[in-house]
């Protein structure tokens, strides 16, 4: 049985699960049009995650995935945190807001306990995907016993092989072009492999289906990934501009700027992530920048600084995640974008 048959979808097009940006409406629109909708739940509480899943199930009877963060939770190094707060204090002072004295762990990990696992087993989405790592063995066993398809992001071959060895069903090949957070969990190396090369590499060495993610904006690009060995493609940036996403007006406007350029930084969250170049890249990422605190403590400070800046009409501290091919973005609603991608796919064959 093919992956599309297992997922019960018509087109090999996945909506990337973007925490804070995906909505039940956007997920349902993609699924209803024959693609694979998604909910990025890594930044959600249990109650909010449940509400989003139930809302999506009320809007579509088609398949969709849910996504969680699988990072190794760390104890905050208070010395590093104090240095980071001091480094960013001038930014807060400029906004006439005191810098925080303490950083909080704002996002739990799927690994920390089984609360999210139990939610997935209760609500039974078609698939669950993970970023930043692999679930515990007992969690994978429970998901597979429930007939829920499991997927994990890989940025290099060792990660992909570890994913396959753990019994995960599908590997998502996240190339360096991808917007948002790098899914790295093999901390010894970031191979910075482009999507097309990563798809070929994983297709040659893995026996589980490979999904291409990173820099894909058109059906022609999707076709290339399928030709290189991917069984489907996953797009995020292309869908952020949809009215049904949770992106604010400033984010949408920045995405559509013909001069938009992206760059990777770990200053925003504590983990490397690609987004539109803004104040973080131009002012914060200086050669004298101190070490950033562990994820997601760094994100706590970034969100506070962004909230203060917005009060002054300054959107330069926003986490405007976007892939390297953002200049190819098109103003289309989700259903129309799926249709356009499918048309381009067929024309490329």
C-alpha positions, 0 to 999 in steps of 0.5 A, a space after each residue: 500500500 502506498 503512503 497516500 493510501 495509508 494516509 487516505 489522501 489524494 495528493 502528495 502535498 502536506 501542510 507543514 505543522 507550524 506552531 502558532 500559525 496553523 489553525 483548524 480552518 487551515 488544516 481542514 481546508 488543505 485536507 478537504 482539497 485532497 492534501 494532508 492538513 496539519 496542526 502544530 501543537 508544540 506550543 499549545 497546552 493540553 486543553 488548547 491542543 484538544 480544542 484544536 484537534 476537535 475543531 479540525 475534526 468538526 471541519 473535515 472528515 479527511 485525514 490530517 496530522 498533529 505535531 509536537 516538539 520532542 526536544 530534550 528538556 534542559 535545566 537553565 544555566 543561570 549564568 548564561 541566562 543572566 548574560 543574555 538578559 544583560 545583553 538584551 537589556 538595551 533593547 528593552 530600555 529603548 522600549 521603556 520596559 524592564 527586562 525580565 529577571 527570570 526566563 521560563 520554560 514556556 514549551 514542554 516536550 512530548 518526552 516529559 510525560 505522557 499527557 500529549 500521548 494520551 491526548 493523541 490516543 484519545 482523539 485519534 488523528 491519522 498521523 502524528 509528527 515530531 520535531 527536535 527528536 524521537 519519542 520514547 519507545 513506549 510512546 511509539 509502541 502505543 501510537 503504532 498499536 492505535 494505528 496512528 502513523 508516526 513521522 519524525 523530521 531529520 536534517 541528516 542521514 544519522 538522524 534518519 537512520 535513528 528514526 528508522 531504527 526506532 520504528 517510526 513509519 515516515 521520515 521527513 527530510 528537512 532541508 536547509 531551505 526550510 523556514 522555521 526551526 531546524 529539526 536537528 537532534 544529532 547535536 554533533 553536526 548540522 550538515 546544512 544539506 539542501 532538500 534535494 540532496 537530503 531526499 536523495 541521500 535518505 531515499 538511498 539509505 532508508 527503507 521507510 517513506 521519505 517526505 521532502 520539506 524545505 524551499 518547496 513553493 511550486 508544483 514544479 519543485 514538488 515534482 522534482 522532489 518526487 522524482 528524486 525519491 520523495 513520496 510526498 512534499 511538505 510546504 509551510 511558507 507557501 501557506 502562511 499568507 492564507 487568510 485562514 492562517 494565524 499570521 498577523 498583518 505585519 507577518 503577511 506584509 513582510 512575506 509579500 515584500 519582493 525584497 524579502 530575504 531569510 537567514 538562520 538565527 538561534 537568537 530568537 528561540 535558542 535553536 537555529 531557525 530560518 526567518 525573514 531578516 529583521 532586528 534579530 539578525 541585524 542588531 542582535 546577532 553581532 560578533 560579540 553576542 554571548 551564548 544563548 540560553 537553552 531552548 525554549 528559555 530564550 524564546 520566553 525573552 524573545 516573546 516578551 521583547 516582541 510584545 513590548 515592541 509591538 506596543 510601540 508599533 515596532 514589528 522588527 522583533 517578530 518571529 517571521 519564519 519563512 523558507 529561503 524561496 519566500 520570494 516565490 510566494 503567491 497570494 492564494 487561499 489554501 484550496 486554490 493553492 492546492 489546486 494550483 500545485 496539483 495542476 503544476 505537478 501534472 504539467 511537469 510530468 
